[in-house]
């Protein structure tokens, strides 16, 4: 059921993109760089290179791409977001804040099999993801921006909460 709901959310998000003319969107190529995990007891990989796309239309945004995750596996992600809080910082840049929600691959779900007391791992690894997005970005035009995504821990997937850093280039 979770996968079906995620699929519907992504389908809705992508359909909404098609309704709006492409000229009204701000487009970015994003580069994933690093993450900082709040649980410092585990040895997470915090060097997370990757590439992605971000499209922004007013307060709405779509993000997708791939990166090398905290478990040293490749992850694909698709997110939809709403960032209605905006503060103009300079003549040509603003800060935006809001929420993102979507799905990512490359993670394992660990469950305890009570019959034989062993852990079962779901290697398909598509999990729900979401969090708070803080974005510094150019206002209408070319330029460089930065995204910081802060996510809560997902205990079911044994994932610590983290803050991730992206640099993005408007085109």
VOPAGU-2260 file (C-alpha; in pm, 1 decimal, decimal comma):
REM VOPAGU-2260
SITE   aa  ch    i         X         Y         Z
SITE  UNK   A    0       0,0       0,0       0,0
SITE  UNK   A    1     285,8     240,7      83,0
SITE  UNK   A    2     442,9     189,6    -257,7
SITE  UNK   A    3     109,2     252,5    -427,3
SITE  UNK   A    4      64,0     581,1    -235,9
SITE  UNK   A    5     417,2     689,1    -322,3
SITE  UNK   A    6     350,0     606,1    -686,8
SITE  UNK   A    7      28,8     813,7    -683,8
SITE  UNK   A    8     209,4    1107,4    -521,5
SITE  UNK   A    9     486,4    1098,6    -782,0
SITE  UNK   A   10     235,3    1060,9   -1066,2
SITE  UNK   A   11      38,4    1359,9    -937,5
SITE  UNK   A   12     354,2    1568,9    -900,7
SITE  UNK   A   13     474,2    1488,7   -1251,6
SITE  UNK   A   14     126,0    1558,3   -1396,0
SITE  UNK   A   15     122,0    1898,4   -1227,4
SITE  UNK   A   16     454,3    1979,9   -1394,8
SITE  UNK   A   17     304,8    1920,6   -1739,6
SITE  UNK   A   18      13,2    2159,0   -1678,2
SITE  UNK   A   19     236,3    2463,0   -1635,7
SITE  UNK   A   20     425,1    2607,1   -1930,5
SITE  UNK   A   21     798,0    2535,4   -1924,7
SITE  UNK   A   22     884,6    2906,7   -1949,6
SITE  UNK   A   23     739,8    2968,9   -1601,1
SITE  UNK   A   24     980,3    2725,5   -1435,7
SITE  UNK   A   25    1327,6    2787,1   -1295,3
SITE  UNK   A   26    1551,0    2489,1   -1379,9
SITE  UNK   A   27    1857,7    2369,5   -1189,8
SITE  UNK   A   28    2120,3    2100,4   -1222,4
SITE  UNK   A   29    2208,3    1997,3    -868,0
SITE  UNK   A   30    2521,7    1834,8    -731,1
SITE  UNK   A   31    2495,4    1638,5    -407,5
SITE  UNK   A   32    2803,0    1688,9    -192,0
SITE  UNK   A   33    2784,7    1576,1     169,8
SITE  UNK   A   34    2567,6    1487,6     466,3
SITE  UNK   A   35    2594,1    1520,5     843,1
SITE  UNK   A   36    2421,2    1247,9    1047,7
SITE  UNK   A   37    2282,4    1336,9    1388,3
SITE  UNK   A   38    2362,4     989,4    1527,0
SITE  UNK   A   39    2741,8    1005,9    1547,8
SITE  UNK   A   40    2773,2     651,4    1692,9
SITE  UNK   A   41    2738,5     482,8    1353,5
SITE  UNK   A   42    2997,9     496,2    1079,2
SITE  UNK   A   43    2784,4     653,3     805,1
SITE  UNK   A   44    2939,3     757,3     475,4
SITE  UNK   A   45    2909,9    1136,5     468,7
SITE  UNK   A   46    3064,5    1195,0     126,2
SITE  UNK   A   47    2764,5    1164,1    -105,3
SITE  UNK   A   48    2842,2    1271,4    -463,7
SITE  UNK   A   49    2557,8    1274,1    -713,0
SITE  UNK   A   50    2368,3    1467,4    -978,6
SITE  UNK   A   51    2007,5    1570,9   -1006,3
SITE  UNK   A   52    1746,1    1805,8   -1144,3
SITE  UNK   A   53    1531,0    2057,6    -960,6
SITE  UNK   A   54    1241,5    2248,4   -1111,9
SITE  UNK   A   55    1084,7    2540,8    -924,9
SITE  UNK   A   56     751,0    2701,1   -1005,5
SITE  UNK   A   57     659,6    2964,2    -748,3
SITE  UNK   A   58     634,7    2782,0    -415,4
SITE  UNK   A   59     626,4    2435,9    -575,0
SITE  UNK   A   60     925,2    2223,1    -673,4
SITE  UNK   A   61    1018,5    1880,1    -804,4
SITE  UNK   A   62    1355,3    1716,7    -743,6
SITE  UNK   A   63    1506,8    1396,3    -874,6
SITE  UNK   A   64    1844,3    1237,2    -928,0
SITE  UNK   A   65    2096,8     990,8    -789,7
SITE  UNK   A   66    2370,6     998,0    -525,9
SITE  UNK   A   67    2605,3     768,4    -333,7
SITE  UNK   A   68    2425,1     719,3      -1,5
SITE  UNK   A   69    2528,2     684,4     362,3
SITE  UNK   A   70    2542,8     303,0     331,7
SITE  UNK   A   71    2781,0     323,7      33,2
SITE  UNK   A   72    2513,6     229,7    -223,1
SITE  UNK   A   73    2368,5     427,8    -512,5
SITE  UNK   A   74    2031,2     588,0    -447,8
SITE  UNK   A   75    1774,3     725,2    -688,8
SITE  UNK   A   76    1529,7     980,5    -550,4
SITE  UNK   A   77    1214,8    1167,5    -655,7
SITE  UNK   A   78    1066,3    1441,7    -437,9
SITE  UNK   A   79     788,8    1695,1    -458,4
SITE  UNK   A   80     802,1    2004,1    -242,3
SITE  UNK   A   81     625,7    2314,3    -124,6
SITE  UNK   A   82     838,7    2608,2      -2,7
SITE  UNK   A   83     607,4    2903,1      61,2
SITE  UNK   A   84     837,5    3088,2     300,8
SITE  UNK   A   85    1063,1    3326,9     109,4
SITE  UNK   A   86    1297,2    3605,7     208,9
SITE  UNK   A   87    1476,5    3820,2     -47,3
SITE  UNK   A   88    1843,6    3836,6      58,0
SITE  UNK   A   89    1994,9    4044,3    -220,7
SITE  UNK   A   90    1864,6    4202,6    -537,4
SITE  UNK   A   91    1914,8    3872,5    -722,0
SITE  UNK   A   92    1880,1    3600,8    -455,1
SITE  UNK   A   93    1634,4    3467,0    -200,6
SITE  UNK   A   94    1602,4    3213,8      79,1
SITE  UNK   A   95    1313,7    2968,8      51,4
SITE  UNK   A   96    1195,7    2723,7     316,6
SITE  UNK   A   97     940,3    2445,2     312,0
SITE  UNK   A   98     880,9    2071,2     305,0
SITE  UNK   A   99     963,6    1793,5      58,3
SITE  UNK   A  100     820,6    1441,6      35,5
SITE  UNK   A  101     890,0    1150,3    -194,4
SITE  UNK   A  102    1077,3     822,0    -230,1
SITE  UNK   A  103    1435,1     695,9    -251,7
SITE  UNK   A  104    1589,1     363,4    -352,2
SITE  UNK   A  105    1903,4     187,2    -232,5
SITE  UNK   A  106    1807,1     125,3     129,4
SITE  UNK   A  107    1719,4    -195,0     313,5
SITE  UNK   A  108    1420,4    -246,8     539,2
SITE  UNK   A  109    1519,9    -460,2     838,8
SITE  UNK   A  110    1247,8    -658,1    1017,0
SITE  UNK   A  111    1267,6    -922,4    1288,4
SITE  UNK   A  112    1132,6   -1262,0    1183,2
SITE  UNK   A  113     980,3   -1390,1    1509,2
SITE  UNK   A  114     960,3   -1752,3    1389,8
SITE  UNK   A  115    1337,8   -1802,5    1380,4
SITE  UNK   A  116    1465,9   -1482,9    1551,6
SITE  UNK   A  117    1654,3   -1367,8    1239,3
SITE  UNK   A  118    1656,0   -1033,1    1068,2
SITE  UNK   A  119    1500,4   -1022,7     721,1
SITE  UNK   A  120    1620,1    -754,3     481,2
SITE  UNK   A  121    1413,0    -607,0     199,1
SITE  UNK   A  122    1675,0    -536,7     -67,1
SITE  UNK   A  123    1429,8    -357,1    -296,7
SITE  UNK   A  124    1498,0     -62,8     -72,4
SITE  UNK   A  125    1238,8     191,6    -185,7
SITE  UNK   A  126    1155,4     401,0     117,6
SITE  UNK   A  127     954,2     715,9     185,6
SITE  UNK   A  128    1165,5    1025,1     245,6
SITE  UNK   A  129    1089,6    1379,8     343,8
SITE  UNK   A  130    1203,4    1670,7     547,6
SITE  UNK   A  131    1261,8    2041,9     569,7
SITE  UNK   A  132    1418,7    2215,3     269,3
SITE  UNK   A  133    1616,2    2538,4     302,6
SITE  UNK   A  134    1719,9    2684,7     -32,1
SITE  UNK   A  135    1929,6    2985,7    -123,1
SITE  UNK   A  136    1868,4    3051,7    -492,4
SITE  UNK   A  137    1882,8    3313,3    -764,5
SITE  UNK   A  138    1565,7    3504,9    -847,1
SITE  UNK   A  139    1468,3    3450,4   -1210,1
SITE  UNK   A  140    1783,4    3388,9   -1402,2
SITE  UNK   A  141    2115,7    3217,2   -1406,6
SITE  UNK   A  142    2323,6    3168,5   -1099,0
SITE  UNK   A  143    2434,9    2934,2    -825,0
SITE  UNK   A  144    2225,8    2819,5    -529,8
SITE  UNK   A  145    2248,0    2590,4    -229,4
SITE  UNK   A  146    1999,2    2341,3     -82,0
SITE  UNK   A  147    2008,2    2203,9     270,9
SITE  UNK   A  148    1769,3    1916,8     337,2
SITE  UNK   A  149    1709,5    1816,8     699,5
SITE  UNK   A  150    1539,2    1480,1     749,1
SITE  UNK   A  151    1418,2    1307,1    1064,3
SITE  UNK   A  152    1542,3     958,2    1157,9
SITE  UNK   A  153    1365,3     655,1    1006,9
SITE  UNK   A  154    1404,1     390,7    1276,5
SITE  UNK   A  155    1223,5     125,0    1068,9
SITE  UNK   A  156    1504,6     150,6     811,9
SITE  UNK   A  157    1782,1     208,8    1069,5
SITE  UNK   A  158    1854,4     551,9     920,3
SITE  UNK   A  159    1974,4     842,2    1133,5
SITE  UNK   A  160    1834,6    1188,0    1080,2
SITE  UNK   A  161    2071,0    1401,0     875,1
SITE  UNK   A  162    2132,9    1731,0     700,7
SITE  UNK   A  163    2236,7    1704,6     334,7
SITE  UNK   A  164    2405,9    1968,4     119,7
SITE  UNK   A  165    2357,5    2033,2    -252,9
SITE  UNK   A  166    2493,6    2302,3    -481,6
SITE  UNK   A  167    2269,6    2390,1    -775,4
SITE  UNK   A  168    2323,7    2573,1   -1101,1
SITE  UNK   A  169    2036,2    2757,1   -1271,9
SITE  UNK   A  170    2001,3    2725,0   -1647,3
